[in-house]
Amino acid sequence: MFVLMNGLGVDLEQERKNHLPVDFIRFHFSSKRKKATTILEAIKDNEHGYDKRCHMKGASEIVINSCTKFLG
């Protein structure tokens, strides 16, 4: 992905600085967990007043089983 973004003239590090908040926790993808997770803190633009947000990607059955609620 890094090579693709550079090929398009996008500075990936600058984009991360522009869009990722300072306060975040990252659990990188592992084949054992079959998912990667990023937890963002100090979120201000939400409708429920909770200041954290979790972004997860990976195997669909693992991600769905990690959720208590989702929008369909």
PDB file as gemmi writes it, atoms N, CA and C in Angstrom:
CRYST1    1.000    1.000    1.000  90.00  90.00  90.00 P 1                      
ATOM      1  N   MET A   1       0.828  -1.189   0.000  1.00  0.00           N  
ATOM      2  CA  MET A   1       0.000   0.000   0.000  1.00  0.00           C  
ATOM      3  C   MET A   1       0.872   1.252   0.000  1.00  0.00           C  
ATOM      4  N   PHE A   2       1.950   1.202   0.768  1.00  0.00           N  
ATOM      5  CA  PHE A   2       2.841   2.347   0.844  1.00  0.00           C  
ATOM      6  C   PHE A   2       3.392   2.696  -0.534  1.00  0.00           C  
ATOM      7  N   VAL A   3       3.784   1.682  -1.304  1.00  0.00           N  
ATOM      8  CA  VAL A   3       4.323   1.897  -2.645  1.00  0.00           C  
ATOM      9  C   VAL A   3       3.257   2.482  -3.560  1.00  0.00           C  
ATOM     10  N   LEU A   4       2.034   1.971  -3.461  1.00  0.00           N  
ATOM     11  CA  LEU A   4       0.923   2.477  -4.277  1.00  0.00           C  
ATOM     12  C   LEU A   4       0.650   3.943  -3.978  1.00  0.00           C  
ATOM     13  N   MET A   5       0.590   4.300  -2.697  1.00  0.00           N  
ATOM     14  CA  MET A   5       0.318   5.684  -2.314  1.00  0.00           C  
ATOM     15  C   MET A   5       1.445   6.606  -2.789  1.00  0.00           C  
ATOM     16  N   ASN A   6       2.698   6.162  -2.649  1.00  0.00           N  
ATOM     17  CA  ASN A   6       3.818   6.965  -3.144  1.00  0.00           C  
ATOM     18  C   ASN A   6       3.746   7.127  -4.646  1.00  0.00           C  
ATOM     19  N   GLY A   7       3.346   6.060  -5.347  1.00  0.00           N  
ATOM     20  CA  GLY A   7       3.209   6.124  -6.801  1.00  0.00           C  
ATOM     21  C   GLY A   7       2.156   7.130  -7.247  1.00  0.00           C  
ATOM     22  N   LEU A   8       1.165   7.352  -6.404  1.00  0.00           N  
ATOM     23  CA  LEU A   8       0.117   8.332  -6.700  1.00  0.00           C  
ATOM     24  C   LEU A   8       0.484   9.727  -6.216  1.00  0.00           C  
ATOM     25  N   GLY A   9       1.666   9.855  -5.633  1.00  0.00           N  
ATOM     26  CA  GLY A   9       2.111  11.164  -5.164  1.00  0.00           C  
ATOM     27  C   GLY A   9       1.549  11.564  -3.810  1.00  0.00           C  
ATOM     28  N   VAL A  10       1.083  10.602  -3.031  1.00  0.00           N  
ATOM     29  CA  VAL A  10       0.504  10.884  -1.716  1.00  0.00           C  
ATOM     30  C   VAL A  10       1.559  10.633  -0.643  1.00  0.00           C  
ATOM     31  N   ASP A  11       1.737  11.593   0.232  1.00  0.00           N  
ATOM     32  CA  ASP A  11       2.663  11.442   1.361  1.00  0.00           C  
ATOM     33  C   ASP A  11       1.887  10.769   2.496  1.00  0.00           C  
ATOM     34  N   LEU A  12       2.082   9.460   2.647  1.00  0.00           N  
ATOM     35  CA  LEU A  12       1.311   8.668   3.598  1.00  0.00           C  
ATOM     36  C   LEU A  12       1.533   9.134   5.034  1.00  0.00           C  
ATOM     37  N   GLU A  13       2.759   9.455   5.386  1.00  0.00           N  
ATOM     38  CA  GLU A  13       3.039   9.921   6.755  1.00  0.00           C  
ATOM     39  C   GLU A  13       2.324  11.236   7.047  1.00  0.00           C  
ATOM     40  N   GLN A  14       2.285  12.132   6.074  1.00  0.00           N  
ATOM     41  CA  GLN A  14       1.593  13.408   6.267  1.00  0.00           C  
ATOM     42  C   GLN A  14       0.086  13.184   6.394  1.00  0.00           C  
ATOM     43  N   GLU A  15      -0.456  12.275   5.601  1.00  0.00           N  
ATOM     44  CA  GLU A  15      -1.888  11.961   5.698  1.00  0.00           C  
ATOM     45  C   GLU A  15      -2.230  11.371   7.064  1.00  0.00           C  
ATOM     46  N   ARG A  16      -1.364  10.517   7.584  1.00  0.00           N  
ATOM     47  CA  ARG A  16      -1.591   9.973   8.929  1.00  0.00           C  
ATOM     48  C   ARG A  16      -1.595  11.088   9.964  1.00  0.00           C  
ATOM     49  N   LYS A  17      -0.659  12.028   9.849  1.00  0.00           N  
ATOM     50  CA  LYS A  17      -0.605  13.151  10.797  1.00  0.00           C  
ATOM     51  C   LYS A  17      -1.847  14.023  10.688  1.00  0.00           C  
ATOM     52  N   ASN A  18      -2.361  14.181   9.469  1.00  0.00           N  
ATOM     53  CA  ASN A  18      -3.540  15.017   9.252  1.00  0.00           C  
ATOM     54  C   ASN A  18      -4.817  14.377   9.789  1.00  0.00           C  
ATOM     55  N   HIS A  19      -4.925  13.050   9.709  1.00  0.00           N  
ATOM     56  CA  HIS A  19      -6.200  12.401   9.987  1.00  0.00           C  
ATOM     57  C   HIS A  19      -6.235  11.527  11.237  1.00  0.00           C  
ATOM     58  N   LEU A  20      -5.088  11.064  11.711  1.00  0.00           N  
ATOM     59  CA  LEU A  20      -5.088  10.260  12.932  1.00  0.00           C  
ATOM     60  C   LEU A  20      -4.893  11.169  14.139  1.00  0.00           C  
ATOM     61  N   PRO A  21      -5.704  10.984  15.149  1.00  0.00           N  
ATOM     62  CA  PRO A  21      -5.498  11.789  16.355  1.00  0.00           C  
ATOM     63  C   PRO A  21      -4.214  11.363  17.070  1.00  0.00           C  
ATOM     64  N   VAL A  22      -3.757  12.194  17.953  1.00  0.00           N  
ATOM     65  CA  VAL A  22      -2.540  11.896  18.710  1.00  0.00           C  
ATOM     66  C   VAL A  22      -2.786  10.709  19.639  1.00  0.00           C  
ATOM     67  N   ASP A  23      -3.966  10.668  20.242  1.00  0.00           N  
ATOM     68  CA  ASP A  23      -4.284   9.622  21.206  1.00  0.00           C  
ATOM     69  C   ASP A  23      -4.941   8.434  20.517  1.00  0.00           C  
ATOM     70  N   PHE A  24      -4.159   7.393  20.241  1.00  0.00           N  
ATOM     71  CA  PHE A  24      -4.740   6.169  19.709  1.00  0.00           C  
ATOM     72  C   PHE A  24      -3.888   4.976  20.108  1.00  0.00           C  
ATOM     73  N   ILE A  25      -4.544   3.828  20.159  1.00  0.00           N  
ATOM     74  CA  ILE A  25      -3.893   2.566  20.501  1.00  0.00           C  
ATOM     75  C   ILE A  25      -4.078   1.649  19.302  1.00  0.00           C  
ATOM     76  N   ARG A  26      -3.011   0.991  18.880  1.00  0.00           N  
ATOM     77  CA  ARG A  26      -3.095   0.125  17.702  1.00  0.00           C  
ATOM     78  C   ARG A  26      -2.642  -1.285  18.061  1.00  0.00           C  
ATOM     79  N   PHE A  27      -3.499  -2.249  17.715  1.00  0.00           N  
ATOM     80  CA  PHE A  27      -3.158  -3.664  17.800  1.00  0.00           C  
ATOM     81  C   PHE A  27      -3.026  -4.143  16.359  1.00  0.00           C  
ATOM     82  N   HIS A  28      -1.816  -4.413  15.920  1.00  0.00           N  
ATOM     83  CA  HIS A  28      -1.561  -4.792  14.536  1.00  0.00           C  
ATOM     84  C   HIS A  28      -2.171  -6.160  14.221  1.00  0.00           C  
ATOM     85  N   PHE A  29      -2.367  -6.394  12.948  1.00  0.00           N  
ATOM     86  CA  PHE A  29      -2.943  -7.667  12.506  1.00  0.00           C  
ATOM     87  C   PHE A  29      -2.016  -8.819  12.881  1.00  0.00           C  
ATOM     88  N   SER A  30      -2.627  -9.884  13.349  1.00  0.00           N  
ATOM     89  CA  SER A  30      -1.875 -11.124  13.556  1.00  0.00           C  
ATOM     90  C   SER A  30      -2.725 -12.275  13.030  1.00  0.00           C  
ATOM     91  N   SER A  31      -2.078 -13.274  12.484  1.00  0.00           N  
ATOM     92  CA  SER A  31      -2.829 -14.413  11.943  1.00  0.00           C  
ATOM     93  C   SER A  31      -3.499 -15.216  13.051  1.00  0.00           C  
ATOM     94  N   LYS A  32      -2.989 -15.126  14.258  1.00  0.00           N  
ATOM     95  CA  LYS A  32      -3.615 -15.825  15.381  1.00  0.00           C  
ATOM     96  C   LYS A  32      -4.946 -15.158  15.765  1.00  0.00           C  
ATOM     97  N   ARG A  33      -4.954 -13.811  15.853  1.00  0.00           N  
ATOM     98  CA  ARG A  33      -6.176 -13.090  16.217  1.00  0.00           C  
ATOM     99  C   ARG A  33      -7.099 -12.890  15.018  1.00  0.00           C  
ATOM    100  N   LYS A  34      -6.542 -12.892  13.820  1.00  0.00           N  
ATOM    101  CA  LYS A  34      -7.262 -12.703  12.559  1.00  0.00           C  
ATOM    102  C   LYS A  34      -7.968 -11.353  12.486  1.00  0.00           C  
ATOM    103  N   LYS A  35      -7.380 -10.360  13.144  1.00  0.00           N  
ATOM    104  CA  LYS A  35      -7.941  -9.017  13.070  1.00  0.00           C  
ATOM    105  C   LYS A  35      -6.888  -7.999  13.478  1.00  0.00           C  
ATOM    106  N   ALA A  36      -7.142  -6.751  13.122  1.00  0.00           N  
ATOM    107  CA  ALA A  36      -6.345  -5.609  13.559  1.00  0.00           C  
ATOM    108  C   ALA A  36      -7.320  -4.595  14.141  1.00  0.00           C  
ATOM    109  N   THR A  37      -6.898  -3.900  15.188  1.00  0.00           N  
ATOM    110  CA  THR A  37      -7.791  -2.975  15.877  1.00  0.00           C  
ATOM    111  C   THR A  37      -7.057  -1.680  16.180  1.00  0.00           C  
ATOM    112  N   THR A  38      -7.751  -0.567  15.976  1.00  0.00           N  
ATOM    113  CA  THR A  38      -7.257   0.742  16.369  1.00  0.00           C  
ATOM    114  C   THR A  38      -8.315   1.387  17.248  1.00  0.00           C  
ATOM    115  N   ILE A  39      -7.906   1.876  18.403  1.00  0.00           N  
ATOM    116  CA  ILE A  39      -8.819   2.552  19.324  1.00  0.00           C  
ATOM    117  C   ILE A  39      -8.438   4.020  19.351  1.00  0.00           C  
ATOM    118  N   LEU A  40      -9.386   4.868  18.961  1.00  0.00           N  
ATOM    119  CA  LEU A  40      -9.175   6.313  18.956  1.00  0.00           C  
ATOM    120  C   LEU A  40      -9.768   6.892  20.233  1.00  0.00           C  
ATOM    121  N   GLU A  41      -9.055   7.825  20.837  1.00  0.00           N  
ATOM    122  CA  GLU A  41      -9.522   8.459  22.062  1.00  0.00           C  
ATOM    123  C   GLU A  41      -9.726   9.949  21.836  1.00  0.00           C  
ATOM    124  N   ALA A  42     -10.474  10.578  22.719  1.00  0.00           N  
ATOM    125  CA  ALA A  42     -10.762  12.020  22.662  1.00  0.00           C  
ATOM    126  C   ALA A  42     -11.536  12.376  21.400  1.00  0.00           C  
ATOM    127  N   ILE A  43     -12.504  11.555  21.027  1.00  0.00           N  
ATOM    128  CA  ILE A  43     -13.367  11.817  19.867  1.00  0.00           C  
ATOM    129  C   ILE A  43     -14.424  12.836  20.279  1.00  0.00           C  
ATOM    130  N   LYS A  44     -14.550  13.890  19.521  1.00  0.00           N  
ATOM    131  CA  LYS A  44     -15.504  14.943  19.876  1.00  0.00           C  
ATOM    132  C   LYS A  44     -16.763  14.927  19.008  1.00  0.00           C  
ATOM    133  N   ASP A  45     -16.676  14.415  17.801  1.00  0.00           N  
ATOM    134  CA  ASP A  45     -17.812  14.479  16.874  1.00  0.00           C  
ATOM    135  C   ASP A  45     -18.622  13.180  16.871  1.00  0.00           C  
ATOM    136  N   ASN A  46     -19.217  12.851  18.013  1.00  0.00           N  
ATOM    137  CA  ASN A  46     -20.047  11.662  18.063  1.00  0.00           C  
ATOM    138  C   ASN A  46     -21.425  12.017  18.600  1.00  0.00           C  
ATOM    139  N   GLU A  47     -22.383  11.158  18.366  1.00  0.00           N  
ATOM    140  CA  GLU A  47     -23.750  11.474  18.775  1.00  0.00           C  
ATOM    141  C   GLU A  47     -24.131  10.858  20.113  1.00  0.00           C  
ATOM    142  N   HIS A  48     -23.272  10.043  20.700  1.00  0.00           N  
ATOM    143  CA  HIS A  48     -23.623   9.372  21.947  1.00  0.00           C  
ATOM    144  C   HIS A  48     -22.832   9.881  23.149  1.00  0.00           C  
ATOM    145  N   GLY A  49     -21.908  10.803  22.950  1.00  0.00           N  
ATOM    146  CA  GLY A  49     -21.159  11.380  24.043  1.00  0.00           C  
ATOM    147  C   GLY A  49     -20.007  10.533  24.557  1.00  0.00           C  
ATOM    148  N   TYR A  50     -19.730   9.416  23.910  1.00  0.00           N  
ATOM    149  CA  TYR A  50     -18.628   8.554  24.325  1.00  0.00           C  
ATOM    150  C   TYR A  50     -17.382   8.990  23.571  1.00  0.00           C  
ATOM    151  N   ASP A  51     -16.265   9.168  24.274  1.00  0.00           N  
ATOM    152  CA  ASP A  51     -15.096   9.779  23.640  1.00  0.00           C  
ATOM    153  C   ASP A  51     -14.093   8.789  23.049  1.00  0.00           C  
ATOM    154  N   LYS A  52     -14.486   7.541  22.872  1.00  0.00           N  
ATOM    155  CA  LYS A  52     -13.602   6.555  22.245  1.00  0.00           C  
ATOM    156  C   LYS A  52     -14.313   5.913  21.051  1.00  0.00           C  
ATOM    157  N   ARG A  53     -13.507   5.482  20.082  1.00  0.00           N  
ATOM    158  CA  ARG A  53     -14.043   4.801  18.906  1.00  0.00           C  
ATOM    159  C   ARG A  53     -13.100   3.670  18.544  1.00  0.00           C  
ATOM    160  N   CYS A  54     -13.655   2.530  18.172  1.00  0.00           N  
ATOM    161  CA  CYS A  54     -12.866   1.348  17.826  1.00  0.00           C  
ATOM    162  C   CYS A  54     -13.050   1.045  16.341  1.00  0.00           C  
ATOM    163  N   HIS A  55     -11.951   0.930  15.621  1.00  0.00           N  
ATOM    164  CA  HIS A  55     -11.963   0.526  14.217  1.00  0.00           C  
ATOM    165  C   HIS A  55     -11.294  -0.838  14.141  1.00  0.00           C  
ATOM    166  N   MET A  56     -11.975  -1.789  13.508  1.00  0.00           N  
ATOM    167  CA  MET A  56     -11.457  -3.150  13.449  1.00  0.00           C  
ATOM    168  C   MET A  56     -11.570  -3.656  12.017  1.00  0.00           C  
ATOM    169  N   LYS A  57     -10.561  -4.410  11.590  1.00  0.00           N  
ATOM    170  CA  LYS A  57     -10.626  -5.062  10.282  1.00  0.00           C  
ATOM    171  C   LYS A  57     -10.055  -6.454  10.427  1.00  0.00           C  
ATOM    172  N   GLY A  58     -10.548  -7.349   9.580  1.00  0.00           N  
ATOM    173  CA  GLY A  58     -10.066  -8.719   9.632  1.00  0.00           C  
ATOM    174  C   GLY A  58     -11.115  -9.678   9.115  1.00  0.00           C  
ATOM    175  N   ALA A  59     -11.020 -10.919   9.547  1.00  0.00           N  
ATOM    176  CA  ALA A  59     -11.963 -11.953   9.120  1.00  0.00           C  
ATOM    177  C   ALA A  59     -13.366 -11.581   9.595  1.00  0.00           C  
ATOM    178  N   SER A  60     -14.335 -11.644   8.700  1.00  0.00           N  
ATOM    179  CA  SER A  60     -15.685 -11.175   9.015  1.00  0.00           C  
ATOM    180  C   SER A  60     -16.282 -11.873  10.225  1.00  0.00           C  
ATOM    181  N   GLU A  61     -16.083 -13.179  10.363  1.00  0.00           N  
ATOM    182  CA  GLU A  61     -16.670 -13.894  11.500  1.00  0.00           C  
ATOM    183  C   GLU A  61     -16.033 -13.462  12.820  1.00  0.00           C  
ATOM    184  N   ILE A  62     -14.778 -13.075  12.804  1.00  0.00           N  
ATOM    185  CA  ILE A  62     -14.098 -12.605  14.010  1.00  0.00           C  
ATOM    186  C   ILE A  62     -14.586 -11.205  14.377  1.00  0.00           C  
ATOM    187  N   VAL A  63     -14.688 -10.344  13.378  1.00  0.00           N  
ATOM    188  CA  VAL A  63     -15.118  -8.969  13.626  1.00  0.00           C  
ATOM    189  C   VAL A  63     -16.560  -8.942  14.127  1.00  0.00           C  
ATOM    190  N   ILE A  64     -17.460  -9.660  13.472  1.00  0.00           N  
ATOM    191  CA  ILE A  64     -18.876  -9.684  13.884  1.00  0.00           C  
ATOM    192  C   ILE A  64     -19.015 -10.233  15.301  1.00  0.00           C  
ATOM    193  N   ASN A  65     -18.272 -11.255  15.636  1.00  0.00           N  
ATOM    194  CA  ASN A  65     -18.362 -11.837  16.984  1.00  0.00           C  
ATOM    195  C   ASN A  65     -17.802 -10.907  18.063  1.00  0.00           C  
ATOM    196  N   SER A  66     -17.024  -9.896  17.666  1.00  0.00           N  
ATOM    197  CA  SER A  66     -16.490  -8.923  18.614  1.00  0.00           C  
ATOM    198  C   SER A  66     -17.467  -7.796  18.895  1.00  0.00           C  
ATOM    199  N   CYS A  67     -18.520  -7.689  18.102  1.00  0.00           N  
ATOM    200  CA  CYS A  67     -19.460  -6.578  18.205  1.00  0.00           C  
ATOM    201  C   CYS A  67     -20.636  -6.904  19.122  1.00  0.00           C  
ATOM    202  N   THR A  68     -21.095  -5.878  19.830  1.00  0.00           N  
ATOM    203  CA  THR A  68     -22.336  -6.011  20.595  1.00  0.00           C  
ATOM    204  C   THR A  68     -23.488  -5.363  19.831  1.00  0.00           C  
ATOM    205  N   LYS A  69     -23.169  -4.366  18.991  1.00  0.00           N  
ATOM    206  CA  LYS A  69     -24.164  -3.671  18.162  1.00  0.00           C  
ATOM    207  C   LYS A  69     -23.502  -3.314  16.839  1.00  0.00           C  
ATOM    208  N   PHE A  70     -24.274  -3.236  15.795  1.00  0.00           N  
ATOM    209  CA  PHE A  70     -23.762  -2.780  14.517  1.00  0.00           C  
ATOM    210  C   PHE A  70     -24.893  -2.223  13.674  1.00  0.00           C  
ATOM    211  N   LEU A  71     -24.545  -1.390  12.703  1.00  0.00           N  
ATOM    212  CA  LEU A  71     -25.504  -0.824  11.769  1.00  0.00           C  
ATOM    213  C   LEU A  71     -25.504  -1.675  10.518  1.00  0.00           C  
ATOM    214  N   GLY A  72     -26.658  -2.022  10.043  1.00  0.00           N  
ATOM    215  CA  GLY A  72     -26.743  -2.847   8.848  1.00  0.00           C  
ATOM    216  C   GLY A  72     -27.350  -2.140   7.689  1.00  0.00           C  
TER     217      GLY A  72                                                      
END                                                                             
